Amino acid sequence: MAQPKRKHSKSRTNKRRSAYKLTAPALVACPRCHQLMKPHNVCPTCGYYNGKEIVEIKEI
Ligand SMILES: [Zn+2]
C-alpha cells in the first residue's frame, strides 16, 4: 500500500484540529408550553408537534 513520504508536522496536525469545536445546540421555545426544545421535534415536555398531541407525557 502507498505510504506517506513524510510525517505530518505538529503544526499541520494542530491546524487541522483547530477546526474541532463544540457548538451550542439549537433550541427554540415550545409554542404551547414555552419550554426550550429542539426545533422540528416533538416537544419532550408537552408531547405536542404542529399544534397536535403526538405523544402522551405521563406524570411521574
Ligand atoms: Zn411543549
N, CA, C, O and the ligand as a Tripos MOL2 file, in Angstrom:
@<TRIPOS>MOLECULE
protein
  241   239    61     0     0
PROTEIN
NO_CHARGES

@<TRIPOS>ATOM
      1 N           0.8370   -1.2000    0.0000 N.3       1 MET1
      2 CA          0.0000    0.0000    0.0000 C.3       1 MET1
      3 C           0.8640    1.2390    0.0000 C.2       1 MET1
      4 O           1.9520    1.2540    0.5750 O.2       1 MET1
      5 N           0.3780    2.2660   -0.6420 N.am      2 ALA2
      6 CA          1.1110    3.5370   -0.6780 C.3       2 ALA2
      7 C           1.2840    4.0830    0.7310 C.2       2 ALA2
      8 O           0.3820    3.9790    1.5630 O.2       2 ALA2
      9 N           2.4170    4.6490    0.9840 N.am      3 GLN3
     10 CA          2.7210    5.1910    2.3080 C.3       3 GLN3
     11 C           3.0190    6.6800    2.1960 C.2       3 GLN3
     12 O           3.5360    7.1260    1.1720 O.2       3 GLN3
     13 N           2.7090    7.4450    3.2130 N.am      4 PRO4
     14 CA          3.0700    8.8620    3.1800 C.3       4 PRO4
     15 C           4.5860    9.0280    3.2060 C.2       4 PRO4
     16 O           5.2870    8.3030    3.9110 O.2       4 PRO4
     17 N           5.0790    9.9850    2.4360 N.am      5 LYS5
     18 CA          6.5270   10.1470    2.3200 C.3       5 LYS5
     19 C           7.1240   10.7790    3.5680 C.2       5 LYS5
     20 O           8.2360   10.4520    3.9800 O.2       5 LYS5
     21 N           6.3460   11.7100    4.1720 N.am      6 ARG6
     22 CA          6.8620   12.4230    5.3410 C.3       6 ARG6
     23 C           5.8040   12.4200    6.4520 C.2       6 ARG6
     24 O           4.5990   12.3430    6.2120 O.2       6 ARG6
     25 N           6.3170   12.5080    7.6520 N.am      7 LYS7
     26 CA          5.4470   12.6800    8.8170 C.3       7 LYS7
     27 C           4.8200   14.0770    8.7720 C.2       7 LYS7
     28 O           5.4860   15.0490    8.4120 O.2       7 LYS7
     29 N           3.5170   14.1750    9.1430 N.am      8 HIS8
     30 CA          2.8850   15.4990    9.2520 C.3       8 HIS8
     31 C           3.5360   16.2730   10.3840 C.2       8 HIS8
     32 O           3.8510   15.7010   11.4280 O.2       8 HIS8
     33 N           3.7370   17.5450   10.1910 N.am      9 SER9
     34 CA          4.2720   18.3820   11.2710 C.3       9 SER9
     35 C           3.2140   18.5540   12.3580 C.2       9 SER9
     36 O           2.0170   18.4100   12.1090 O.2       9 SER9
     37 N           3.6800   18.8650   13.5650 N.am     10 LYS10
     38 CA          2.7530   19.1730   14.6690 C.3      10 LYS10
     39 C           1.8830   20.3500   14.2820 C.2      10 LYS10
     40 O           0.6990   20.4000   14.6150 O.2      10 LYS10
     41 N           2.4800   21.2990   13.5740 N.am     11 SER11
     42 CA          1.7440   22.4900   13.1390 C.3      11 SER11
     43 C           0.5790   22.0930   12.2360 C.2      11 SER11
     44 O          -0.5290   22.6110   12.3790 O.2      11 SER11
     45 N           0.8300   21.1840   11.3180 N.am     12 ARG12
     46 CA         -0.2170   20.7700   10.3890 C.3      12 ARG12
     47 C          -1.3330   20.0400   11.1320 C.2      12 ARG12
     48 O          -2.5150   20.2710   10.8770 O.2      12 ARG12
     49 N          -0.9420   19.1440   12.0640 N.am     13 THR13
     50 CA         -1.9220   18.4290   12.8760 C.3      13 THR13
     51 C          -2.7490   19.4170   13.6900 C.2      13 THR13
     52 O          -3.9750   19.3170   13.7520 O.2      13 THR13
     53 N          -2.0570   20.3790   14.3180 N.am     14 ASN14
     54 CA         -2.7570   21.3480   15.1610 C.3      14 ASN14
     55 C          -3.6750   22.2470   14.3450 C.2      14 ASN14
     56 O          -4.7450   22.6300   14.8180 O.2      14 ASN14
     57 N          -3.2680   22.5890   13.1200 N.am     15 LYS15
     58 CA         -4.1290   23.4140   12.2600 C.3      15 LYS15
     59 C          -5.4080   22.6600   11.9110 C.2      15 LYS15
     60 O          -6.4920   23.2440   11.8900 O.2      15 LYS15
     61 N          -5.2800   21.3540   11.6340 N.am     16 ARG16
     62 CA         -6.4570   20.5420   11.3340 C.3      16 ARG16
     63 C          -7.3600   20.4810   12.5720 C.2      16 ARG16
     64 O          -8.5760   20.6400   12.4680 O.2      16 ARG16
     65 N          -6.7510   20.2500   13.7480 N.am     17 ARG17
     66 CA         -7.5420   20.1070   14.9680 C.3      17 ARG17
     67 C          -8.1650   21.4120   15.4290 C.2      17 ARG17
     68 O          -9.1070   21.4010   16.2220 O.2      17 ARG17
     69 N          -7.6540   22.5350   14.9460 N.am     18 SER18
     70 CA         -8.2220   23.8230   15.3530 C.3      18 SER18
     71 C          -9.6650   23.9470   14.8780 C.2      18 SER18
     72 O         -10.4150   24.7780   15.3920 O.2      18 SER18
     73 N         -10.0660   23.1260   13.8960 N.am     19 ALA19
     74 CA        -11.4400   23.1920   13.3890 C.3      19 ALA19
     75 C         -12.4060   22.4090   14.2650 C.2      19 ALA19
     76 O         -13.6190   22.5620   14.1210 O.2      19 ALA19
     77 N         -11.8910   21.5570   15.1890 N.am     20 TYR20
     78 CA        -12.7750   20.7600   16.0380 C.3      20 TYR20
     79 C         -13.2650   21.6320   17.1810 C.2      20 TYR20
     80 O         -12.4580   22.0900   17.9910 O.2      20 TYR20
     81 N         -14.5280   21.8660   17.2640 N.am     21 LYS21
     82 CA        -15.0550   22.5820   18.4190 C.3      21 LYS21
     83 C         -16.5180   22.2250   18.6380 C.2      21 LYS21
     84 O         -17.2200   21.8230   17.7100 O.2      21 LYS21
     85 N         -16.9580   22.3750   19.8620 N.am     22 LEU22
     86 CA        -18.3480   22.1310   20.2100 C.3      22 LEU22
     87 C         -19.1790   23.3330   19.8190 C.2      22 LEU22
     88 O         -18.7290   24.4750   19.9140 O.2      22 LEU22
     89 N         -20.3940   23.0650   19.3810 N.am     23 THR23
     90 CA        -21.3210   24.1620   19.1150 C.3      23 THR23
     91 C         -22.5260   23.9930   20.0350 C.2      23 THR23
     92 O         -22.9250   22.8730   20.3540 O.2      23 THR23
     93 N         -23.0910   25.0990   20.4510 N.am     24 ALA24
     94 CA        -24.2660   25.0590   21.3130 C.3      24 ALA24
     95 C         -25.4330   24.4930   20.5120 C.2      24 ALA24
     96 O         -25.5970   24.8360   19.3410 O.2      24 ALA24
     97 N         -26.2690   23.6100   21.1390 N.am     25 PRO25
     98 CA        -27.3930   23.0570   20.4040 C.3      25 PRO25
     99 C         -28.4350   24.1390   20.1000 C.2      25 PRO25
    100 O         -28.6670   25.0390   20.9080 O.2      25 PRO25
    101 N         -29.0470   24.0350   18.9430 N.am     26 ALA26
    102 CA        -30.1160   24.9660   18.5780 C.3      26 ALA26
    103 C         -31.3540   24.6100   19.4000 C.2      26 ALA26
    104 O         -31.8050   23.4650   19.3770 O.2      26 ALA26
    105 N         -31.8940   25.5660   20.1100 N.am     27 LEU27
    106 CA        -33.0890   25.3390   20.9180 C.3      27 LEU27
    107 C         -34.0860   26.4590   20.6470 C.2      27 LEU27
    108 O         -33.7110   27.6200   20.4780 O.2      27 LEU27
    109 N         -35.3580   26.0900   20.6090 N.am     28 VAL28
    110 CA        -36.4110   27.0910   20.4480 C.3      28 VAL28
    111 C         -37.4320   26.8910   21.5700 C.2      28 VAL28
    112 O         -37.5120   25.8070   22.1490 O.2      28 VAL28
    113 N         -38.2100   27.9300   21.8760 N.am     29 ALA29
    114 CA        -39.2520   27.8150   22.8890 C.3      29 ALA29
    115 C         -40.4570   27.1230   22.2730 C.2      29 ALA29
    116 O         -40.8620   27.4430   21.1550 O.2      29 ALA29
    117 N         -41.0340   26.1620   23.0140 N.am     30 CYS30
    118 CA        -42.2400   25.4800   22.5510 C.3      30 CYS30
    119 C         -43.3880   26.4840   22.4730 C.2      30 CYS30
    120 O         -43.5870   27.2420   23.4220 O.2      30 CYS30
    121 N         -44.1450   26.5170   21.3880 N.am     31 PRO31
    122 CA        -45.2550   27.4740   21.3070 C.3      31 PRO31
    123 C         -46.3890   27.1640   22.2840 C.2      31 PRO31
    124 O         -47.2110   28.0380   22.5620 O.2      31 PRO31
    125 N         -46.4510   25.9430   22.8090 N.am     32 ARG32
    126 CA        -47.5350   25.5690   23.7200 C.3      32 ARG32
    127 C         -47.1300   25.7400   25.1840 C.2      32 ARG32
    128 O         -47.8410   26.3850   25.9540 O.2      32 ARG32
    129 N         -45.9730   25.1560   25.5730 N.am     33 CYS33
    130 CA        -45.6030   25.1910   26.9880 C.3      33 CYS33
    131 C         -44.4140   26.1180   27.2620 C.2      33 CYS33
    132 O         -44.0290   26.3090   28.4150 O.2      33 CYS33
    133 N         -43.8390   26.6870   26.2110 N.am     34 HIS34
    134 CA        -42.7570   27.6820   26.3210 C.3      34 HIS34
    135 C         -41.4870   27.1490   26.9670 C.2      34 HIS34
    136 O         -40.6310   27.9260   27.3890 O.2      34 HIS34
    137 N         -41.3600   25.8270   27.0460 N.am     35 GLN35
    138 CA        -40.0920   25.2420   27.4800 C.3      35 GLN35
    139 C         -39.1740   25.1680   26.2710 C.2      35 GLN35
    140 O         -39.6430   25.1040   25.1350 O.2      35 GLN35
    141 N         -37.8620   25.1750   26.5120 N.am     36 LEU36
    142 CA        -36.9300   25.0400   25.4020 C.3      36 LEU36
    143 C         -36.9970   23.6180   24.8500 C.2      36 LEU36
    144 O         -37.0750   22.6490   25.6050 O.2      36 LEU36
    145 N         -36.9650   23.5090   23.5320 N.am     37 MET37
    146 CA        -36.9890   22.2010   22.8750 C.3      37 MET37
    147 C         -36.2200   22.2860   21.5770 C.2      37 MET37
    148 O         -35.9320   23.3760   21.0810 O.2      37 MET37
    149 N         -35.8870   21.1300   21.0290 N.am     38 LYS38
    150 CA        -35.1810   21.1080   19.7600 C.3      38 LYS38
    151 C         -36.1700   21.4170   18.6350 C.2      38 LYS38
    152 O         -37.2920   20.9110   18.6530 O.2      38 LYS38
    153 N         -35.7780   22.2360   17.6610 N.am     39 PRO39
    154 CA        -36.6870   22.5330   16.5560 C.3      39 PRO39
    155 C         -36.9520   21.2880   15.7080 C.2      39 PRO39
    156 O         -36.0910   20.4160   15.5980 O.2      39 PRO39
    157 N         -38.1310   21.2060   15.1150 N.am     40 HIS40
    158 CA        -38.5450   20.1100   14.2290 C.3      40 HIS40
    159 C         -38.6050   18.7770   14.9740 C.2      40 HIS40
    160 O         -38.4020   17.7200   14.3760 O.2      40 HIS40
    161 N         -38.8840   18.8250   16.2770 N.am     41 ASN41
    162 CA        -39.0390   17.6140   17.0780 C.3      41 ASN41
    163 C         -40.2790   17.7730   17.9510 C.2      41 ASN41
    164 O         -40.6990   18.8890   18.2570 O.2      41 ASN41
    165 N         -40.8620   16.6340   18.3480 N.am     42 VAL42
    166 CA        -41.9640   16.6660   19.2990 C.3      42 VAL42
    167 C         -41.4350   17.2430   20.6150 C.2      42 VAL42
    168 O         -40.3420   16.8870   21.0570 O.2      42 VAL42
    169 N         -42.2030   18.1230   21.2290 N.am     43 CYS43
    170 CA        -41.7750   18.7350   22.4840 C.3      43 CYS43
    171 C         -41.6810   17.6660   23.5730 C.2      43 CYS43
    172 O         -42.6600   16.9580   23.8050 O.2      43 CYS43
    173 N         -40.5360   17.5250   24.2490 N.am     44 PRO44
    174 CA        -40.4150   16.4960   25.2870 C.3      44 PRO44
    175 C         -41.2030   16.8210   26.5510 C.2      44 PRO44
    176 O         -41.4450   15.9330   27.3680 O.2      44 PRO44
    177 N         -41.6060   18.0780   26.7250 N.am     45 THR45
    178 CA        -42.3330   18.4760   27.9280 C.3      45 THR45
    179 C         -43.8370   18.2530   27.7820 C.2      45 THR45
    180 O         -44.4660   17.7260   28.6990 O.2      45 THR45
    181 N         -44.4300   18.6440   26.6440 N.am     46 CYS46
    182 CA        -45.8840   18.5220   26.4960 C.3      46 CYS46
    183 C         -46.2940   17.5170   25.4200 C.2      46 CYS46
    184 O         -47.4750   17.1850   25.3170 O.2      46 CYS46
    185 N         -45.3520   17.0260   24.6220 N.am     47 GLY47
    186 CA        -45.6810   15.9970   23.6340 C.3      47 GLY47
    187 C         -46.4070   16.5000   22.4080 C.2      47 GLY47
    188 O         -46.9870   15.7110   21.6620 O.2      47 GLY47
    189 N         -46.3820   17.8190   22.1840 N.am     48 TYR48
    190 CA        -47.0850   18.3800   21.0300 C.3      48 TYR48
    191 C         -46.1230   18.6690   19.8960 C.2      48 TYR48
    192 O         -44.9550   18.9940   20.1070 O.2      48 TYR48
    193 N         -46.6450   18.5410   18.6890 N.am     49 TYR49
    194 CA        -45.9080   18.9850   17.5000 C.3      49 TYR49
    195 C         -46.9150   19.4940   16.4990 C.2      49 TYR49
    196 O         -47.9160   18.8290   16.2320 O.2      49 TYR49
    197 N         -46.6680   20.6640   15.9400 N.am     50 ASN50
    198 CA        -47.5280   21.2670   14.9120 C.3      50 ASN50
    199 C         -48.9720   21.4120   15.4170 C.2      50 ASN50
    200 O         -49.9240   21.2030   14.6640 O.2      50 ASN50
    201 N         -49.1230   21.7750   16.7050 N.am     51 GLY51
    202 CA        -50.4510   22.0310   17.2700 C.3      51 GLY51
    203 C         -51.2320   20.7920   17.6560 C.2      51 GLY51
    204 O         -52.3770   20.9100   18.0910 O.2      51 GLY51
    205 N         -50.6560   19.6090   17.5130 N.am     52 LYS52
    206 CA        -51.3630   18.3800   17.8430 C.3      52 LYS52
    207 C         -50.5700   17.5920   18.8760 C.2      52 LYS52
    208 O         -49.3410   17.6450   18.9110 O.2      52 LYS52
    209 N         -51.3130   16.8430   19.7360 N.am     53 GLU53
    210 CA        -50.6240   15.9890   20.6910 C.3      53 GLU53
    211 C         -50.1610   14.7460   19.9590 C.2      53 GLU53
    212 O         -50.9750   14.0160   19.3940 O.2      53 GLU53
    213 N         -48.8850   14.5050   19.9640 N.am     54 ILE54
    214 CA        -48.3070   13.3880   19.2170 C.3      54 ILE54
    215 C         -48.0190   12.2350   20.1690 C.2      54 ILE54
    216 O         -48.3380   11.0840   19.8700 O.2      54 ILE54
    217 N         -47.4230   12.5390   21.3070 N.am     55 VAL55
    218 CA        -47.1530   11.5090   22.3020 C.3      55 VAL55
    219 C         -47.7200   11.9810   23.6340 C.2      55 VAL55
    220 O         -47.7190   13.1730   23.9430 O.2      55 VAL55
    221 N         -48.2010   11.0280   24.4100 N.am     56 GLU56
    222 CA        -48.7520   11.3550   25.7270 C.3      56 GLU56
    223 C         -47.6310   11.3460   26.7430 C.2      56 GLU56
    224 O         -46.8980   10.3640   26.8620 O.2      56 GLU56
    225 N         -47.4940   12.4570   27.4860 N.am     57 ILE57
    226 CA        -46.4670   12.5400   28.5160 C.3      57 ILE57
    227 C         -47.1060   12.1520   29.8460 C.2      57 ILE57
    228 O         -48.0500   12.8000   30.2990 O.2      57 ILE57
    229 N         -46.5900   11.0970   30.4680 N.am     58 LYS58
    230 CA        -47.1360   10.6330   31.7450 C.3      58 LYS58
    231 C         -46.4120   11.3360   32.8940 C.2      58 LYS58
    232 O         -45.1850   11.4240   32.9140 O.2      58 LYS58
    233 N         -47.1920   11.8280   33.8380 N.am     59 GLU59
    234 CA        -46.6110   12.4290   35.0540 C.3      59 GLU59
    235 C         -46.1010   11.3160   35.9520 C.2      59 GLU59
    236 O         -46.7440   10.2760   36.0920 O.2      59 GLU59
    237 N         -44.9650   11.5350   36.5470 N.am     60 ILE60
    238 CA        -44.4020   10.5210   37.4510 C.3      60 ILE60
    239 C         -44.6230   10.9740   38.8940 C.2      60 ILE60
    240 O         -44.2300   10.2750   39.8280 O.2      60 ILE60
    241 ZN        -44.2110   21.9010   24.7760 Zn       61 ZN61
@<TRIPOS>BOND
     1     1     2 1
     2     2     3 1
     3     3     4 2
     4     3     5 am
     5     5     6 1
     6     6     7 1
     7     7     8 2
     8     7     9 am
     9     9    10 1
    10    10    11 1
    11    11    12 2
    12    11    13 am
    13    13    14 1
    14    14    15 1
    15    15    16 2
    16    15    17 am
    17    17    18 1
    18    18    19 1
    19    19    20 2
    20    19    21 am
    21    21    22 1
    22    22    23 1
    23    23    24 2
    24    23    25 am
    25    25    26 1
    26    26    27 1
    27    27    28 2
    28    27    29 am
    29    29    30 1
    30    30    31 1
    31    31    32 2
    32    31    33 am
    33    33    34 1
    34    34    35 1
    35    35    36 2
    36    35    37 am
    37    37    38 1
    38    38    39 1
    39    39    40 2
    40    39    41 am
    41    41    42 1
    42    42    43 1
    43    43    44 2
    44    43    45 am
    45    45    46 1
    46    46    47 1
    47    47    48 2
    48    47    49 am
    49    49    50 1
    50    50    51 1
    51    51    52 2
    52    51    53 am
    53    53    54 1
    54    54    55 1
    55    55    56 2
    56    55    57 am
    57    57    58 1
    58    58    59 1
    59    59    60 2
    60    59    61 am
    61    61    62 1
    62    62    63 1
    63    63    64 2
    64    63    65 am
    65    65    66 1
    66    66    67 1
    67    67    68 2
    68    67    69 am
    69    69    70 1
    70    70    71 1
    71    71    72 2
    72    71    73 am
    73    73    74 1
    74    74    75 1
    75    75    76 2
    76    75    77 am
    77    77    78 1
    78    78    79 1
    79    79    80 2
    80    79    81 am
    81    81    82 1
    82    82    83 1
    83    83    84 2
    84    83    85 am
    85    85    86 1
    86    86    87 1
    87    87    88 2
    88    87    89 am
    89    89    90 1
    90    90    91 1
    91    91    92 2
    92    91    93 am
    93    93    94 1
    94    94    95 1
    95    95    96 2
    96    95    97 am
    97    97    98 1
    98    98    99 1
    99    99   100 2
   100    99   101 am
   101   101   102 1
   102   102   103 1
   103   103   104 2
   104   103   105 am
   105   105   106 1
   106   106   107 1
   107   107   108 2
   108   107   109 am
   109   109   110 1
   110   110   111 1
   111   111   112 2
   112   111   113 am
   113   113   114 1
   114   114   115 1
   115   115   116 2
   116   115   117 am
   117   117   118 1
   118   118   119 1
   119   119   120 2
   120   119   121 am
   121   121   122 1
   122   122   123 1
   123   123   124 2
   124   123   125 am
   125   125   126 1
   126   126   127 1
   127   127   128 2
   128   127   129 am
   129   129   130 1
   130   130   131 1
   131   131   132 2
   132   131   133 am
   133   133   134 1
   134   134   135 1
   135   135   136 2
   136   135   137 am
   137   137   138 1
   138   138   139 1
   139   139   140 2
   140   139   141 am
   141   141   142 1
   142   142   143 1
   143   143   144 2
   144   143   145 am
   145   145   146 1
   146   146   147 1
   147   147   148 2
   148   147   149 am
   149   149   150 1
   150   150   151 1
   151   151   152 2
   152   151   153 am
   153   153   154 1
   154   154   155 1
   155   155   156 2
   156   155   157 am
   157   157   158 1
   158   158   159 1
   159   159   160 2
   160   159   161 am
   161   161   162 1
   162   162   163 1
   163   163   164 2
   164   163   165 am
   165   165   166 1
   166   166   167 1
   167   167   168 2
   168   167   169 am
   169   169   170 1
   170   170   171 1
   171   171   172 2
   172   171   173 am
   173   173   174 1
   174   174   175 1
   175   175   176 2
   176   175   177 am
   177   177   178 1
   178   178   179 1
   179   179   180 2
   180   179   181 am
   181   181   182 1
   182   182   183 1
   183   183   184 2
   184   183   185 am
   185   185   186 1
   186   186   187 1
   187   187   188 2
   188   187   189 am
   189   189   190 1
   190   190   191 1
   191   191   192 2
   192   191   193 am
   193   193   194 1
   194   194   195 1
   195   195   196 2
   196   195   197 am
   197   197   198 1
   198   198   199 1
   199   199   200 2
   200   199   201 am
   201   201   202 1
   202   202   203 1
   203   203   204 2
   204   203   205 am
   205   205   206 1
   206   206   207 1
   207   207   208 2
   208   207   209 am
   209   209   210 1
   210   210   211 1
   211   211   212 2
   212   211   213 am
   213   213   214 1
   214   214   215 1
   215   215   216 2
   216   215   217 am
   217   217   218 1
   218   218   219 1
   219   219   220 2
   220   219   221 am
   221   221   222 1
   222   222   223 1
   223   223   224 2
   224   223   225 am
   225   225   226 1
   226   226   227 1
   227   227   228 2
   228   227   229 am
   229   229   230 1
   230   230   231 1
   231   231   232 2
   232   231   233 am
   233   233   234 1
   234   234   235 1
   235   235   236 2
   236   235   237 am
   237   237   238 1
   238   238   239 1
   239   239   240 2
@<TRIPOS>SUBSTRUCTURE
     1 MET1         2 RESIDUE 1 A MET
     2 ALA2         6 RESIDUE 1 A ALA
     3 GLN3        10 RESIDUE 1 A GLN
     4 PRO4        14 RESIDUE 1 A PRO
     5 LYS5        18 RESIDUE 1 A LYS
     6 ARG6        22 RESIDUE 1 A ARG
     7 LYS7        26 RESIDUE 1 A LYS
     8 HIS8        30 RESIDUE 1 A HIS
     9 SER9        34 RESIDUE 1 A SER
    10 LYS10       38 RESIDUE 1 A LYS
    11 SER11       42 RESIDUE 1 A SER
    12 ARG12       46 RESIDUE 1 A ARG
    13 THR13       50 RESIDUE 1 A THR
    14 ASN14       54 RESIDUE 1 A ASN
    15 LYS15       58 RESIDUE 1 A LYS
    16 ARG16       62 RESIDUE 1 A ARG
    17 ARG17       66 RESIDUE 1 A ARG
    18 SER18       70 RESIDUE 1 A SER
    19 ALA19       74 RESIDUE 1 A ALA
    20 TYR20       78 RESIDUE 1 A TYR
    21 LYS21       82 RESIDUE 1 A LYS
    22 LEU22       86 RESIDUE 1 A LEU
    23 THR23       90 RESIDUE 1 A THR
    24 ALA24       94 RESIDUE 1 A ALA
    25 PRO25       98 RESIDUE 1 A PRO
    26 ALA26      102 RESIDUE 1 A ALA
    27 LEU27      106 RESIDUE 1 A LEU
    28 VAL28      110 RESIDUE 1 A VAL
    29 ALA29      114 RESIDUE 1 A ALA
    30 CYS30      118 RESIDUE 1 A CYS
    31 PRO31      122 RESIDUE 1 A PRO
    32 ARG32      126 RESIDUE 1 A ARG
    33 CYS33      130 RESIDUE 1 A CYS
    34 HIS34      134 RESIDUE 1 A HIS
    35 GLN35      138 RESIDUE 1 A GLN
    36 LEU36      142 RESIDUE 1 A LEU
    37 MET37      146 RESIDUE 1 A MET
    38 LYS38      150 RESIDUE 1 A LYS
    39 PRO39      154 RESIDUE 1 A PRO
    40 HIS40      158 RESIDUE 1 A HIS
    41 ASN41      162 RESIDUE 1 A ASN
    42 VAL42      166 RESIDUE 1 A VAL
    43 CYS43      170 RESIDUE 1 A CYS
    44 PRO44      174 RESIDUE 1 A PRO
    45 THR45      178 RESIDUE 1 A THR
    46 CYS46      182 RESIDUE 1 A CYS
    47 GLY47      186 RESIDUE 1 A GLY
    48 TYR48      190 RESIDUE 1 A TYR
    49 TYR49      194 RESIDUE 1 A TYR
    50 ASN50      198 RESIDUE 1 A ASN
    51 GLY51      202 RESIDUE 1 A GLY
    52 LYS52      206 RESIDUE 1 A LYS
    53 GLU53      210 RESIDUE 1 A GLU
    54 ILE54      214 RESIDUE 1 A ILE
    55 VAL55      218 RESIDUE 1 A VAL
    56 GLU56      222 RESIDUE 1 A GLU
    57 ILE57      226 RESIDUE 1 A ILE
    58 LYS58      230 RESIDUE 1 A LYS
    59 GLU59      234 RESIDUE 1 A GLU
    60 ILE60      238 RESIDUE 1 A ILE
    61 ZN61       241 GROUP 0 **** ****
